[in-house]
Amino acid sequence: PKNIKSCSDWLDFLNHMENIVWSLAQESTTNNILLNLYEGAIDSLEANWSDKMYPVIFIRRAVLAAYENADSGPVLLGFCSINGRRNAHLIAAVAYYYSKQ
């Protein structure tokens, strides 16, 4: 997916891939596969916190990272709360995550 440039197109691709991965992969490998996909998306996109789709991709990556490594999730979520202060959905997602801890 190196030719995908927009957050919207990436999110469409990631949603499609999530459906495939959840239906085919074993649960033990699902998070790792999805985390790699989301990291690829974040690495290829320019950080644009005002785009509605970028924070969605970033927070999904943060939650997946938290499942893989309990220390990295909160760091990434903290980064979300700093950079996405004008995005109510993002702040709600971060608050929800912390309320479940």
Residue pairs with C-beta under 8 A, 6 or more apart in sequence:
1 10
1 13
1 40
1 41
1 44
2 44
4 10
4 13
4 41
4 44
5 44
5 45
6 53
7 45
7 48
7 51
7 52
7 53
7 54
7 57
8 53
10 41
10 44
10 45
10 53
10 57
11 53
11 56
11 57
13 41
14 37
14 38
14 41
14 57
14 60
17 34
17 37
18 34
21 30
21 33
21 34
21 37
22 30
25 33
31 64
31 67
31 68
32 68
34 64
35 61
35 64
35 65
35 67
35 68
38 57
38 60
38 61
38 64
39 61
41 57
41 61
42 57
42 58
42 61
45 54
45 57
47 54
47 83
48 54
49 55
49 83
49 84
49 86
49 87
50 86
52 87
52 89
55 80
55 84
55 87
55 89
55 90
56 89
56 90
58 76
58 79
58 80
58 84
59 77
59 80
59 90
59 93
59 94
61 76
62 73
62 76
62 77
62 79
62 80
62 97
63 73
63 77
63 97
65 72
65 73
65 76
66 72
66 73
66 74
66 76
66 77
66 97
67 73
73 97
77 94
77 97
77 98
80 90
80 93
80 94
81 90
81 91
81 94
84 90
84 91
85 91
